[in-house]
């Protein structure tokens, strides 16, 4: 099998691969078969999770809206609720989900392949999620350029409602009444959240899953191309683990579960995450995170820069502060990780979560460059770990 065949199977024949769907499972079966054919020690990790983040975000914004409206008359009740809502939201943004544990769960799984070392030590972990996203109006090509601003405003509004509600509760305690101007400011923050609320509801009611060619069949086929290379008889690379994660698009659920089960074993490994590599300019990411910035591992950044310089590869260095990747939960938990991604001229992911995310809109050259980068990075990591 080759890059084109893998792409056609995942994003063409199987197509949209929503989290916890039969199509996601079919993609997992295909990846497992590919791992096994190349002689990897292959296992699957079953887990359960939510199958969409929309309902979770609907709860956060709806609670914030209701608290904002009622904060003038019932501050003692709604202010603590608004603050807890904001804190739970912050934990979710930092990939430590709490509220989602109360929502209905469905099965998903990770597919794990390993080229073991003699002592069982893992030097390098390569990850790529294989599910695809449900689209939403905020990813419409006419609106996606403002995604970062609108997303930050949504986060800020949820936090603002919590802070302002607490402020009015304190004023009620001190002065005997709430302040109308603080309440009006709370209403403004609440009013902004009506837009995201409508988008999340519309997303679940009307939008479909994308074919997911770039996001993230491109990352998976790059990983498979690397598997083909490192599993050849002449390759001496050992101590490598390849992880195809499920349910990334609903809150990096697969990666979180992988770290829970394998965290102790890979605590010293270097984790390289592959996401959206098939179109645009390739970058290795030095910082990411939706709420707080998490620096990528400095050793990985240094090795990446040396590989790019030595092999004259067309990769640049940048940060990524939009939605989380599978590297985000690893970095947030203190693991050594770095993402590799590709962006368009506006710094966005091409065809991001939209119906145009098809095989026809990919660059095979991009994937080949990414594979060459990873092969040389894997060799550099192997030398580093000797």
KAPE-V864173 format. One record per residue. N is the residue number from 1. RES is the residue in one letter. SS is DSSP state (hx for helix, st for strand, lp for the rest). OMEGA is omega in whole degrees, 0 to 359 (none if undefined). BURIAL is + if it has 9 or more other C-alpha atoms within 8 Angstrom, else -. Layout:
N,RES,SS,OMEGA,BURIAL / N,RES,SS,OMEGA,BURIAL
//
This chain:
1,X,lp,179,- / 2,X,lp,183,- / 3,X,hx,182,+ / 4,X,hx,180,- / 5,X,hx,178,- / 6,X,hx,179,+ / 7,X,hx,182,+ / 8,X,hx,181,+ / 9,X,hx,185,+ / 10,X,hx,187,+ / 11,X,hx,179,+ / 12,X,hx,183,+ / 13,X,hx,179,- / 14,X,hx,174,+ / 15,X,lp,182,+ / 16,X,lp,188,+ / 17,X,lp,180,+ / 18,X,lp,180,+ / 19,X,lp,176,+ / 20,X,lp,178,+ / 21,X,lp,177,+ / 22,X,hx,178,- / 23,X,hx,176,+ / 24,X,hx,180,+ / 25,X,hx,179,+ / 26,X,hx,177,+ / 27,X,hx,177,+ / 28,X,hx,177,+ / 29,X,hx,181,- / 30,X,hx,180,- / 31,X,hx,178,+ / 32,X,hx,179,+ / 33,X,hx,179,- / 34,X,hx,178,+ / 35,X,hx,183,+ / 36,X,hx,180,+ / 37,X,hx,179,- / 38,X,lp,174,+ / 39,X,lp,178,- / 40,X,lp,171,+ / 41,X,st,192,+ / 42,X,st,176,+ / 43,X,st,172,- / 44,X,st,178,- / 45,X,st,180,+ / 46,X,st,176,- / 47,X,st,177,+ / 48,X,st,183,+ / 49,X,st,173,+ / 50,X,lp,181,+ / 51,X,lp,174,+ / 52,X,lp,175,+ / 53,X,lp,185,+ / 54,X,hx,182,+ / 55,X,hx,178,- / 56,X,hx,181,+ / 57,X,hx,175,+ / 58,X,hx,178,+ / 59,X,hx,182,- / 60,X,hx,184,+ / 61,X,hx,180,+ / 62,X,hx,177,+ / 63,X,hx,179,+ / 64,X,hx,179,+ / 65,X,hx,181,+ / 66,X,hx,179,+ / 67,X,hx,180,+ / 68,X,hx,181,+ / 69,X,hx,186,+ / 70,X,hx,186,+ / 71,X,lp,179,+ / 72,X,lp,187,+ / 73,X,lp,184,- / 74,X,lp,186,- / 75,X,hx,183,+ / 76,X,hx,181,- / 77,X,hx,189,- / 78,X,hx,182,+ / 79,X,hx,176,+ / 80,X,hx,179,+ / 81,X,hx,180,+ / 82,X,hx,180,+ / 83,X,hx,178,+ / 84,X,hx,178,+ / 85,X,hx,180,+ / 86,X,hx,180,+ / 87,X,hx,177,- / 88,X,hx,177,+ / 89,X,hx,179,+ / 90,X,hx,178,+ / 91,X,hx,178,+ / 92,X,hx,180,+ / 93,X,hx,179,+ / 94,X,lp,177,+ / 95,X,lp,172,+ / 96,X,lp,188,- / 97,X,lp,177,+ / 98,X,lp,182,+ / 99,X,hx,183,- / 100,X,hx,178,- / 101,X,hx,181,- / 102,X,hx,182,- / 103,X,lp,180,- / 104,X,lp,181,- / 105,X,lp,176,- / 106,X,st,184,+ / 107,X,st,170,+ / 108,X,st,180,+ / 109,X,st,170,+ / 110,X,st,175,+ / 111,X,st,188,+ / 112,X,st,176,+ / 113,X,st,186,+ / 114,X,st,167,+ / 115,X,st,191,+ / 116,X,lp,170,+ / 117,X,lp,182,+ / 118,X,lp,181,- / 119,X,lp,180,- / 120,X,lp,181,- / 121,X,lp,175,+ / 122,X,lp,179,+ / 123,X,lp,186,+ / 124,X,st,174,+ / 125,X,st,177,+ / 126,X,st,182,+ / 127,X,st,174,+ / 128,X,st,179,+ / 129,X,st,185,+ / 130,X,lp,174,+ / 131,X,lp,177,+ / 132,X,lp,190,+ / 133,X,lp,165,+ / 134,X,st,182,+ / 135,X,lp,178,+ / 136,X,lp,183,+ / 137,X,hx,180,+ / 138,X,hx,175,- / 139,X,hx,174,+ / 140,X,lp,181,+ / 141,X,lp,179,- / 142,X,lp,186,- / 143,X,lp,191,+ / 144,X,hx,180,+ / 145,X,hx,179,+ / 146,X,hx,185,- / 147,X,hx,184,+ / 148,X,hx,180,- / 149,X,hx,183,- / 150,X,hx,179,- / 151,X,hx,178,- / 152,X,hx,178,- / 153,X,hx,177,- / 154,X,hx,178,+ / 155,X,hx,181,- / 156,X,hx,181,- / 157,X,hx,178,+ / 158,X,hx,179,+ / 159,X,hx,181,+ / 160,X,hx,178,+ / 161,X,hx,179,+ / 162,X,hx,182,+ / 163,X,hx,182,+ / 164,X,hx,177,+ / 165,X,hx,176,+ / 166,X,hx,179,+ / 167,X,hx,179,+ / 168,X,hx,176,+ / 169,X,hx,178,+ / 170,X,hx,178,- / 171,X,hx,177,+ / 172,X,hx,179,+ / 173,X,hx,186,- / 174,X,hx,188,- / 175,X,hx,180,- / 176,X,lp,179,- / 177,X,lp,176,- / 178,X,lp,180,+ / 179,X,lp,184,+ / 180,X,hx,182,- / 181,X,hx,174,- / 182,X,hx,179,+ / 183,X,hx,179,+ / 184,X,hx,177,- / 185,X,hx,177,+ / 186,X,hx,178,+ / 187,X,hx,180,+ / 188,X,hx,178,- / 189,X,hx,180,+ / 190,X,hx,182,+ / 191,X,hx,179,+ / 192,X,hx,183,+ / 193,X,hx,176,+ / 194,X,hx,178,+ / 195,X,hx,176,- / 196,X,hx,179,+ / 197,X,hx,180,+ / 198,X,hx,181,- / 199,X,hx,180,+ / 200,X,hx,178,+ / 201,X,hx,179,+ / 202,X,hx,180,+ / 203,X,hx,181,+ / 204,X,hx,185,- / 205,X,hx,192,- / 206,X,hx,189,- / 207,X,lp,182,+ / 208,X,lp,173,- / 209,X,st,179,+ / 210,X,lp,176,+ / 211,X,lp,174,+ / 212,X,lp,179,+ / 213,X,hx,177,+ / 214,X,hx,184,+ / 215,X,hx,11,+ / 216,X,hx,173,+ / 217,X,hx,180,+ / 218,X,hx,178,+ / 219,X,hx,181,+ / 220,X,hx,182,+ / 221,X,hx,174,+ / 222,X,hx,176,+ / 223,X,hx,179,+ / 224,X,hx,177,+ / 225,X,hx,177,+ / 226,X,hx,177,+ / 227,X,hx,179,+ / 228,X,hx,183,+ / 229,X,hx,186,+ / 230,X,hx,180,+ / 231,X,lp,176,+ / 232,X,lp,184,- / 233,X,lp,184,- / 234,X,lp,178,- / 235,X,lp,179,- / 236,X,lp,183,- / 237,X,lp,179,+ / 238,X,lp,178,+ / 239,X,lp,180,+ / 240,X,st,178,+ / 241,X,st,179,+ / 242,X,st,186,+ / 243,X,st,172,+ / 244,X,st,187,+ / 245,X,st,173,+ / 246,X,lp,171,+ / 247,X,lp,174,+ / 248,X,hx,187,+ / 249,X,hx,177,+ / 250,X,hx,178,+ / 251,X,lp,180,+ / 252,X,lp,185,+ / 253,X,hx,182,+ / 254,X,hx,181,+ / 255,X,hx,178,+ / 256,X,hx,179,+ / 257,X,hx,178,+ / 258,X,hx,180,+ / 259,X,hx,177,+ / 260,X,hx,185,- / 261,X,hx,189,- / 262,X,hx,187,- / 263,X,lp,182,+ / 264,X,lp,183,- / 265,X,lp,184,- / 266,X,lp,185,+ / 267,X,lp,180,- / 268,X,lp,182,+ / 269,X,lp,173,+ / 270,X,st,186,+ / 271,X,st,178,+ / 272,X,st,182,+ / 273,X,st,182,+ / 274,X,st,185,+ / 275,X,lp,175,+ / 276,X,lp,184,+ / 277,X,lp,195,+ / 278,X,lp,181,+ / 279,X,lp,181,+ / 280,X,lp,180,+ / 281,X,st,184,+ / 282,X,st,179,+ / 283,X,st,162,+ / 284,X,st,194,+ / 285,X,st,182,+ / 286,X,st,181,+ / 287,X,st,176,+ / 288,X,st,181,+ / 289,X,lp,181,+ / 290,X,lp,182,+ / 291,X,lp,178,- / 292,X,lp,178,- / 293,X,lp,177,+ / 294,X,st,181,+ / 295,X,st,174,+ / 296,X,lp,183,+ / 297,X,lp,183,+ / 298,X,hx,178,- / 299,X,hx,177,- / 300,X,hx,179,+ / 301,X,hx,180,+ / 302,X,hx,179,- / 303,X,hx,179,+ / 304,X,hx,181,+ / 305,X,hx,179,- / 306,X,hx,178,- / 307,X,hx,180,+ / 308,X,hx,181,+ / 309,X,hx,185,- / 310,X,hx,184,- / 311,X,hx,180,- / 312,X,lp,180,- / 313,X,lp,185,+ / 314,X,lp,174,- / 315,X,st,177,+ / 316,X,st,180,- / 317,X,st,178,- / 318,X,st,173,+ / 319,X,st,180,- / 320,X,st,186,+ / 321,X,lp,176,+ / 322,X,lp,183,- / 323,X,lp,183,- / 324,X,lp,171,+ / 325,X,lp,177,+ / 326,X,hx,175,+ / 327,X,hx,185,+ / 328,X,hx,178,+ / 329,X,hx,177,+ / 330,X,hx,180,+ / 331,X,hx,180,+ / 332,X,hx,181,+ / 333,X,lp,173,- / 334,X,lp,177,- / 335,X,lp,183,+ / 336,X,st,189,+ / 337,X,st,177,+ / 338,X,st,175,+ / 339,X,st,170,+ / 340,X,st,186,+ / 341,X,st,176,+ / 342,X,st,184,+ / 343,X,st,175,+ / 344,X,lp,184,+ / 345,X,lp,180,- / 346,X,lp,181,- / 347,X,lp,180,- / 348,X,lp,176,+ / 349,X,lp,182,+ / 350,X,lp,179,+ / 351,X,lp,187,+ / 352,X,lp,176,+ / 353,X,lp,181,+ / 354,X,lp,185,+ / 355,X,lp,179,+ / 356,X,lp,179,- / 357,X,lp,185,+ / 358,X,lp,181,+ / 359,X,hx,182,+ / 360,X,hx,183,- / 361,X,hx,178,- / 362,X,lp,174,+ / 363,X,lp,177,- / 364,X,hx,179,+ / 365,X,hx,177,- / 366,X,hx,183,+ / 367,X,hx,179,+ / 368,X,hx,177,+ / 369,X,hx,179,+ / 370,X,hx,178,+ / 371,X,hx,179,+ / 372,X,hx,178,- / 373,X,hx,182,+ / 374,X,hx,178,+ / 375,X,hx,180,+ / 376,X,hx,176,+ / 377,X,hx,178,+ / 378,X,hx,178,+ / 379,X,hx,179,+ / 380,X,hx,178,+ / 381,X,hx,180,+ / 382,X,hx,177,+ / 383,X,hx,180,- / 384,X,hx,185,- / 385,X,lp,180,- / 386,X,lp,none,-
//
